Amino acid sequence: MRRPSSTGWPRWAPFSDRSPRRRLFLVVLTAVLLATTGVVAHAVAREWGVPPTADPSDKGTVLLIPGHGSPRGVLEGLAARLRVVGRPSRVMTMPADGTGDLRGQAAAIDDAVRALLRHGASTVDLVGYSAGGVAAWQYLRTGRTAPAVRRLVTLGSPLRGTAIAAAATALTPESCREACHQLVPGSALLTELAAGPRPSIPWLSVWTDADEVVDPPDSAVLPGITAIRVQSICPSASTQHSSLPGSRLVIGLVLRGLGTRPLPRPTTADCETLQAEGVGWPVLVGTE
């Protein structure tokens, strides 16, 4: 039987009969074991697809997602500008050049985010161009790694579909692959996405009146997200769909949208400033 302590309770506590040096050793050993357990648990969680929750103040890696049939190169300039301001950036290579099932594309994004987390990224921001923005939306609904995503910016994304896809389905069905069918207004996938809750992270959608691919252009506008029309900032901007990722104004908006402050709500007074931020040095008034 253990002898009672001065308080009357049995002296069975782990350190009660130890010398001060022995107690110190056991305290240090316990702390090391606890810390190691935490690190191992965190690594196991990452390995098995349970991601950390994104810290809103942690500007991590940016993953850029091309659109339907878009080459990676269309986003490389934007990725380079992000790297200049210290944001590690990677442009995805989409399966089937982004023309296959958007659910499959969302799964590919999930894999890409998981790879970034395994290689040390603490959080991930997404930039989805054109249909890449729809794939990103689908990913945020179904991806296991979605909690690690901090912000989303979409550029000219047909979030409510585009009449161009409907026309292709009707006129040249052989050239309209699965993603094309899913981008028809009212498709099962778009209806399912629209009926669900919006992602809880900040989401900025940038679009242009001069979009010749997304018809109508304001298909990029959804209730519950922040949508900015480039002509509301620079009225003379003639930016078309293919020009969005390289537009100085749009790059400036992306940089602000991927910051830590609330999403931007610029006015015409911000036109020149945003263009300058996009290119990295002052530009002439009236340029895109």
C-alpha positions in Angstrom: 0.0 0.0 0.0 1.3 3.5 -1.0 2.1 5.8 1.9 -0.3 8.8 2.2 0.9 12.3 1.2 0.7 15.3 3.5 -2.7 16.0 2.0 -4.0 12.6 3.0 -4.2 11.2 -0.6 -2.1 8.2 -1.5 1.2 9.0 -3.1 0.6 7.2 -6.4 1.2 10.2 -8.7 3.9 9.4 -11.4 6.5 11.8 -10.0 5.8 11.6 -6.3 8.7 9.4 -5.3 11.2 10.6 -7.9 14.3 12.7 -7.2 14.2 16.3 -8.7 16.6 15.3 -11.5 14.5 12.2 -12.3 11.3 14.3 -12.3 12.9 16.8 -14.7 13.9 14.0 -17.0 10.4 12.6 -17.1 8.8 16.0 -17.7 11.1 16.6 -20.7 10.5 13.1 -22.0 6.7 13.5 -21.7 6.9 16.9 -23.6 8.9 15.4 -26.4 6.6 12.4 -26.7 3.5 14.7 -26.8 5.1 17.0 -29.4 6.2 14.0 -31.6 2.7 12.5 -31.4 1.3 15.8 -32.6 3.7 16.0 -35.6 3.0 12.3 -36.5 -0.7 12.8 -36.2 -0.6 15.9 -38.5 1.5 14.0 -41.0 -0.8 11.0 -41.0 -3.8 13.3 -41.4 -2.2 14.9 -44.4 -1.2 11.6 -45.9 -4.7 10.1 -45.6 -6.5 13.2 -47.0 -7.6 15.0 -43.9 -6.3 18.5 -44.6 -5.6 21.4 -42.2 -8.3 24.1 -42.1 -7.1 27.1 -44.0 -6.0 30.1 -42.0 -7.5 33.2 -43.5 -4.4 35.2 -42.8 -2.0 32.7 -44.3 -1.3 33.5 -48.0 -0.1 30.1 -49.2 0.4 28.5 -52.6 -1.8 29.5 -55.6 -3.2 26.8 -57.9 -4.3 28.0 -61.3 -6.9 26.0 -63.3 -7.2 26.3 -67.1 -10.5 26.2 -68.9 -12.2 24.0 -71.5 -9.5 23.2 -74.1 -7.2 26.0 -72.8 -3.5 25.4 -72.8 -1.5 25.9 -69.5 0.3 28.8 -71.2 -2.7 31.1 -71.0 -2.2 31.3 -67.2 1.6 31.3 -67.0 1.9 35.1 -67.2 -0.5 35.4 -64.3 1.4 32.8 -62.3 4.6 34.6 -63.0 3.2 37.9 -61.7 2.0 36.1 -58.5 5.5 34.7 -57.9 6.9 38.2 -58.2 4.9 39.2 -55.1 6.0 36.1 -53.2 3.2 33.7 -53.9 4.3 30.2 -55.0 2.1 29.4 -58.0 1.4 26.3 -60.1 -0.6 26.0 -63.3 -2.5 22.7 -63.5 -2.5 20.3 -66.5 -6.1 19.3 -66.7 -7.1 15.8 -67.8 -8.3 15.7 -71.4 -7.4 19.4 -71.7 -10.4 20.3 -69.6 -12.9 18.8 -72.0 -13.9 15.8 -69.9 -16.4 15.4 -67.1 -16.2 18.4 -64.7 -16.6 16.0 -61.8 -13.5 14.2 -62.9 -11.7 17.6 -63.3 -12.8 18.4 -59.7 -11.2 15.1 -58.6 -8.0 16.1 -60.4 -8.0 19.4 -58.5 -8.4 17.5 -55.2 -5.3 15.4 -56.1 -3.3 18.5 -57.0 -4.2 20.3 -53.7 -3.3 17.1 -51.8 0.1 17.0 -53.5 0.7 20.7 -52.6 -0.1 20.0 -48.9 2.2 17.0 -48.9 5.0 19.1 -50.2 4.6 21.8 -47.5 1.9 24.1 -48.5 -0.1 25.3 -45.5 -3.0 26.7 -47.4 -4.0 26.9 -51.1 -5.8 29.6 -53.1 -7.5 28.8 -56.4 -7.7 30.8 -59.6 -10.1 29.2 -62.1 -10.2 30.5 -65.7 -13.3 30.0 -67.8 -14.7 26.5 -67.2 -11.8 25.9 -64.8 -13.9 28.1 -62.4 -16.8 25.7 -62.7 -14.5 22.7 -62.0 -13.2 24.6 -58.9 -16.7 25.2 -57.7 -17.5 21.5 -58.1 -14.3 20.6 -56.3 -15.2 22.9 -53.3 -18.4 20.9 -53.0 -16.9 17.4 -53.2 -13.1 17.6 -52.6 -11.7 16.0 -49.4 -8.9 18.6 -49.3 -11.3 21.6 -49.8 -11.0 22.7 -46.1 -7.4 23.7 -46.9 -8.5 26.2 -49.6 -8.5 29.8 -48.4 -9.8 31.8 -51.4 -11.2 31.4 -54.9 -11.0 33.8 -57.9 -12.8 32.9 -61.1 -12.2 34.6 -64.4 -14.9 34.6 -67.1 -16.4 31.5 -65.7 -19.8 30.3 -67.1 -21.2 29.6 -63.6 -24.8 29.5 -65.0 -23.7 28.0 -68.3 -23.2 29.4 -71.8 -25.3 29.4 -74.9 -22.2 28.6 -76.9 -22.2 25.1 -75.3 -25.9 24.7 -76.1 -25.3 25.6 -79.7 -22.4 23.2 -80.0 -24.5 20.4 -78.5 -27.2 21.0 -81.0 -25.2 21.8 -84.2 -21.9 19.7 -83.8 -22.6 17.1 -81.1 -19.5 15.1 -82.1 -17.3 18.0 -81.1 -19.1 18.7 -77.8 -17.5 16.5 -75.2 -18.8 15.9 -71.7 -17.7 19.2 -70.1 -19.4 21.0 -73.1 -22.7 19.2 -72.3 -22.3 20.1 -68.6 -21.9 23.8 -69.5 -25.2 24.0 -71.2 -27.5 26.3 -69.2 -29.8 24.2 -66.9 -27.6 21.1 -67.1 -27.9 18.6 -64.3 -24.4 19.5 -62.9 -25.1 23.3 -63.0 -28.5 22.8 -61.5 -27.0 20.8 -58.7 -24.3 23.3 -58.0 -26.8 26.2 -58.0 -29.1 24.5 -55.6 -26.4 23.8 -53.0 -24.8 26.2 -50.5 -22.1 28.6 -51.7 -18.6 27.8 -50.5 -17.9 29.6 -47.2 -14.6 31.1 -48.4 -14.2 34.5 -50.1 -15.0 34.1 -53.8 -14.3 36.8 -56.4 -15.7 36.4 -59.9 -14.3 38.7 -62.6 -16.1 39.1 -65.9 -16.3 41.3 -69.0 -19.1 42.7 -71.1 -17.0 41.8 -74.2 -16.9 38.1 -73.5 -17.5 36.3 -76.7 -17.4 32.8 -75.2 -19.6 33.1 -72.1 -23.1 34.0 -73.4 -24.5 35.9 -71.7 -21.4 37.3 -70.0 -23.1 37.8 -66.7 -23.4 34.1 -66.4 -20.3 34.7 -64.2 -22.6 36.4 -61.6 -24.1 34.3 -58.8 -26.0 35.3 -55.7 -23.8 35.1 -52.6 -20.4 35.8 -54.3 -18.6 39.0 -55.2 -18.7 39.6 -58.9 -16.9 42.5 -60.6 -17.4 43.5 -64.3 -14.1 45.0 -65.6 -16.0 47.8 -67.4 -17.4 49.0 -64.1 -13.8 50.0 -63.2 -12.3 50.9 -66.6 -15.3 51.8 -68.8 -13.3 51.7 -72.0 -11.9 48.2 -71.5 -12.4 46.0 -74.4 -11.1 42.9 -72.7 -12.4 39.7 -74.3 -12.6 36.2 -72.9 -9.2 35.0 -74.0 -7.6 38.3 -72.7 -8.8 38.0 -69.2 -5.8 36.2 -67.6 -3.3 38.6 -69.2 -5.2 41.9 -68.6 -3.3 44.3 -66.3 -6.6 45.3 -64.7 -7.6 41.7 -64.1 -4.2 40.7 -62.7 -4.5 43.7 -60.3 -7.9 42.4 -59.2 -6.5 38.9 -58.7 -3.7 40.2 -56.5 -6.2 42.0 -54.3 -8.6 39.1 -54.3 -5.9 36.7 -53.1 -4.8 39.0 -50.3 -5.9 39.0 -46.6 -8.3 42.0 -46.7 -12.0 41.8 -47.6 -12.6 41.2 -51.3 -12.2 44.4 -53.4 -15.1 46.6 -54.4 -13.3 49.1 -56.7 -14.8 52.0 -58.6 -13.7 53.9 -61.7 -11.3 55.9 -59.5 -9.3 52.6 -59.1 -8.8 51.9 -62.8 -5.2 53.2 -63.2 -4.1 52.0 -59.8 -5.3 48.4 -60.5 -3.6 48.4 -63.9 -0.3 49.5 -62.3 -0.6 46.8 -59.7 -1.2 44.2 -62.4 1.9 45.0 -64.4 4.1 45.9 -61.4 4.9 49.4 -62.5 2.9 52.5 -63.6 1.0 52.2 -66.8 -0.6 54.8 -69.1 -4.2 55.8 -68.4 -6.6 54.0 -70.7 -4.6 50.9 -71.3 -5.8 47.5 -70.3 
